């Protein structure tokens, strides 16, 4: 008993009290470390934000100021040669004079950009909604019963999810040409709707719903569809939001699919069309870029927590 | 004995009835997804394999591995594979390591932590098309980066039209992907059991050692996942390159998707099919190897 006490005392001195003695030095060290960490993080964060901020602030630049600052790169004479207003670029964080002329032109004069923005919306929103619908159903199917065949199918989904566009676009192109939907939005909508990404994420989340909830409802006489709409769906609301945000961001940014599956540039979404902006209208580009940024910016500001949760759930493919 | 046996049977019977109901009742839920995936991905993929051994889709003459041979002999394909490989080999490890470092930074109790997290994540939501313009302003021959460099007496180059193009693309890739990876690492770091770390700290184990001997082991599966996701995203880099340089990039950034696009334009089905099959096989091998590595490193963990 005595010996035990003594050991305890020694241990306390060694492990609990010892750090206390050099506590002051540690505290200073920790404060210094924390300050450095904060400064480094802040610097990196600013660097990360810079391109976005620059795009937005430069969208308030008048065409003349644009030409004066960026003429060295973009401005061209009518014959196609470069028109040098200044030799070098003069990167401006804030324009000298705030002007809405870029926006005025985009919104009221060259309607082309708004049309392409609308194309993007028409392409992305149905994909997002229907992909979520199909995936919520499938997620319940995978959660409700785990047989050998379903295991194999789910594994195939994971592999498919991890395949790059270079692989999946070839089958998509073949089917679209068989069905005669090439060059129509169906060629992008349909593969998008059945893309397995949402299925994977929603299934993973639903697998956490305790079976006892389902069994209780079953005993009360609820059918499968009722269990789905009254229990499984409300319980996975959060992950469905997160998945929706991830899907929206992904498809809002699409480039490969329209390039290959659509041949009519009139049908292109703004993402592709923006890169084809001709030099005569390049002064508008920052405003168009900002307008294109707004939906995802809103989604981000509104749903950042959901986005983070969604990403977190993606981690650990096999769980 | 016999009594329990009967009861056991009865129980099993009841159980399987429930199971049966769950099985058939929930099959309907799977039909839309499975049918859609089969129609748009799996069945046509089988056709792709079939096309890859034919001389052309109309004549349907079996040629064995001829198409594969011609894919590998195609110099554009070889350039594309090399460039994509080089890019991924540079970009993926950088993306994994840098995002892990950032996650460790943000794991400390620094002020404005959630704001910093949001800032670092924000490039992910920005459509590439929106920022290519600013990227051109930065990296043009007369661009802002060169202006800055000239102040230090360094003569700039036309970044996107030189061998340094890959540097620009790697920076763009890191900018876009680090936030996403960082979120995954932050989640993994916060799920390391605190009691183990406390014990280690009591054993007067330093922060660095705690990281390498304890936390890293719990991070293995996340590292594997982040590597896979970064690899896949590195194959999507075509987007950025296309939007920056349109159809004809500098040779060192001519990627696999450029090759595929050209083949789509000429409707070269055999070449496309063979290339797609080769790529899918390579992807499967990479994924399986990474999963096996994860299994090997994290088999003695219980959480």
Interface residues (C-beta under 8 A of the other chain):
Chain A: X15 X33 X34 X37 X38 X40 X41 X42 X44 X45 X46 X48 X49 X51 X52 X54 X55 X58 X70 X72 X73 X74 X87 X88 X89 X90 X91 X134 X135 X137 X138 X140 X141 X142 X144 X145 X147 X150 X153 X156 X157 X159 X160 X162 X163 X164 X165 X166 X167 X168 X169 X170 X171 X172 X173 X174 X175 X190 X191 X193 X194 X196 X199 X218 X223 X224 X228 X249 X252 X253 X255 X256 X259 X260 X270 X271 X272 X274 X275 X276 X285 X286 X289 X290 X292 X293 X296 X297 X299 X300 X304 X307 X308 X311 X312 X314 X315 X316 X317 X318
Chain B: X18 X19 X21 X22 X23 X25 X26 X27 X28 X29 X30 X32 X33 X34 X36 X37 X39 X40 X41 X42 X43 X44 X45 X47 X48 X102 X105 X106 X108 X109 X110 X111 X112 X115 X116 X117 X118 X119 X120 X121 X122 X123 X124 X125 X126 X127 X128 X129 X130 X131 X132 X133 X134 X135 X136 X137 X138 X140 X142 X143 X144 X146 X147 X175 X178 X179 X180 X183 X184 X187 X188 X202 X204 X221 X222 X225 X228 X229 X232 X235 X236 X238 X239 X242 X243 X244 X246 X256 X257 X260 X261 X264 X272 X273 X275 X276 X279 X280 X283 X284 X287 X291
